[in-house]
Amino acid sequence: MPAPTASQSAAPGAVRHVVIVSFDGGKPEVMRTCRMPRLDRLRAEGAGTWDARTVYPSITLVSHTAMLTGVAPAKHGISWNEYQPEKGLLKVPTIFELVKKADKRKVTGIFAGKEKFATLLKTGTLDAFSCPDFHADIVSKAAADFIRRRKPNLTMVHFADTDGAGHDKGWGSDPQRRAFEDCDRALGTVMDAVHRAGIADRTVVIVSADHGGHAKTHGSLLADDMAIPWWTWGATVRKGTLLKGPVATFDTAATALWLLGVPLPAHCDGQPVREAYA
């Protein structure tokens, strides 16, 4: 592998833990009008934008694979939206794999509301992989227990409720708004675990989404489907910063690696969102 360029070099600072939280179907236009006090506090104490962009097709598995590998779908090779290993495997390493390759002692985990995340499961790359339930309340409690016990270096937490409500009742419907409020409480459970584990001063949390939605669907190039939030909180974050530069979902992977001191691979499409960090 080629040596990392200056733009790929590891971030300075004392970040030892990164937690990525994804609100499935997290359309910014809807989230901004929901009662989400935990996210509001994270935003006030952090940095980010409501104007990040996902990849096309804007569907759960394709988008999350980009988020957790740092590359566009053409490179990661996943074009379907269910766990179907017979169709092929990932063509690139996940960020969990890269973190483990850099240091086998690092602790990693995924907690998701959909079993299709098993697509990202590779032997020896995750210390925990769990899809305990569709509902964020149960997912967040499982993730929180792992964070308190293991103090992981890289954790991904996925909340599915908001996508389910969008498909059932529509994006921006009252049931979906209630689902966002439920997932906000689940975000609070995860954040509380970070504090209880005693690692808050060395942790960065990134909150984003895989896609938005319109009517009762998503997957198109419409702005309603492609727009996602991207907010970050924690160690070295420039508090109260509204990002001016563009942010894409594969930048989440690049940022996590950079914060943890893991050089970006040459094939990475994403770049660290340096503007958010001191």
Secondary structure as GFF3:
##gff-version 3
##sequence-region A 1 278
A	DSSP	three_ten_helix	6	8	.	.	.	ID=ss1
A	DSSP	beta_strand	17	23	.	.	.	ID=ss2
A	DSSP	alpha_helix	28	31	.	.	.	ID=ss3
A	DSSP	alpha_helix	37	44	.	.	.	ID=ss4
A	DSSP	beta_strand	47	53	.	.	.	ID=ss5
A	DSSP	alpha_helix	60	69	.	.	.	ID=ss6
A	DSSP	alpha_helix	73	76	.	.	.	ID=ss7
A	DSSP	three_ten_helix	85	87	.	.	.	ID=ss8
A	DSSP	alpha_helix	95	102	.	.	.	ID=ss9
A	DSSP	beta_strand	108	111	.	.	.	ID=ss10
A	DSSP	three_ten_helix	115	120	.	.	.	ID=ss11
A	DSSP	beta_strand	128	130	.	.	.	ID=ss12
A	DSSP	alpha_helix	136	150	.	.	.	ID=ss13
A	DSSP	beta_strand	154	159	.	.	.	ID=ss14
A	DSSP	alpha_helix	161	169	.	.	.	ID=ss15
A	DSSP	alpha_helix	174	196	.	.	.	ID=ss16
A	DSSP	three_ten_helix	200	202	.	.	.	ID=ss17
A	DSSP	beta_strand	203	208	.	.	.	ID=ss18
A	DSSP	alpha_helix	223	226	.	.	.	ID=ss19
A	DSSP	beta_strand	227	234	.	.	.	ID=ss20
A	DSSP	beta_strand	241	242	.	.	.	ID=ss21
A	DSSP	alpha_helix	250	259	.	.	.	ID=ss22
A	DSSP	three_ten_helix	274	276	.	.	.	ID=ss23
###
